[in-house]
């Protein structure tokens, strides 16, 4: 019933850019916050960004602050993550996820399948 589908991943060179999309169905962006997380082998998932449902308040991890931008388009049922100035350490599987209303320390309710992002040097 609820589905989140990531797209836009790929391989780029150091300093390049990618824009990830998260198409959402079964839930409304009016009531669910959307977060972006990433994971590399041997490490825990890192919460890198989130946008709240109510007022669009955003969160960014220090590791991506100033380089990544989160956005949403409610009419298109889609959230985005614009990634600029990419570094090799940004290489990971990126997931979008949804949680009711607001971003916070609590666990996400729904997850996408993940999108591969690679950054070469």
N, C-alpha and C positions, 0 to 999 in steps of 0.2 A: 504494500500500500504506500509506504513512504519510501522514496527513492532520491538519492543524491548521486549525481554522476559528474565526475571531474573530467575535464578535457583541457588541452592546450599544453601538455607537457612535452618535453623533448630534450635535445642536447644543444647547448650553446657554449660559446667561448667565454673566457673570463671577461667580465665587464659587460656582457650582453644582457638582454632582457627577454622575459617571457610573461605571458598573461594567462593565468589559469582561470577556467570557468567552472562553476558548480551549478548545474541545473537541478532544481528542486521540484519535486512533486509529492503530493500527499500531505504536505504541511504548508502553512502560509508564512511568508517572510514578514507579515504584519505581526506575528506572534512568536516567531522563533529567531533567536540569534544564530548567526553563522560564524563558525570558527575555521581557521586553517591550522593544521598541524603537520609536522613532518617527522619521518623516522628513517634512521640509517641503521644498518646491522650492528648489533652490539650495544645500542644505545636506546634509551627510553624515548617515547614520542615527546616531541617538543611542541608546546603551544606557541605559535608564532604570531597569530593575529585573530581578532574577533570583532564583529560588529553587532551591536545590540538591536533588537527589534523595535524598541519604542522610539528612541531619539537618534539612532545611528551612532551612538558613542563607540569609539574604536579603541582597541588595545593592540599594542605591538610589543613583542619581545625585544630586548635590547639587541639581540643578534641581528635583527632585521630592520630596526627602527631607522628611518631616513632613507631606506632603500626600497621597501615594500609598501604597497598601499592596498587596503581592502576597500571594497565597494559593493553595492548591491543595486539591482534594478528590479523592483517589485513587479513591474508590468511584464518583465520578461522571465520572472520566476528564476532569477539567476544571481549568484554572487560571484565576485571576481577577486583575484589576487594579482596585482601588477607587481612584477619582480624586476627591479633594475639593479645595475651594478653587481651582477651576480658573481659569486666567488666559488671556487671548488668546494669549499665547505658547505655550500648550499645544496650540494648534491644529496638527494634524498627522494623517498616516496612521499608525496604531498597528499594529504587527505583534507577534504572539507567535512564538516560535521555540524549538526544542529542541536541546540538546546533551548528549552522553553524560555522565551522572553529576553533574558539578559545574560551577558557574559559573566563568568565567575569561576571560582575554583571547583565547582561541582562538575561531575562527569557529563559528557555529551550523550544525547539520547539516540541519535542517528548518525550514520557514517557513510561516506562514499567509498568507492572501491580503491581509490588511490590513483595518482598520476606520477609517472617517473619523470624526474628532473635531473639532468646531468649538466655539470659545468666543467669544462676542460680548461687546462692551463697550458 
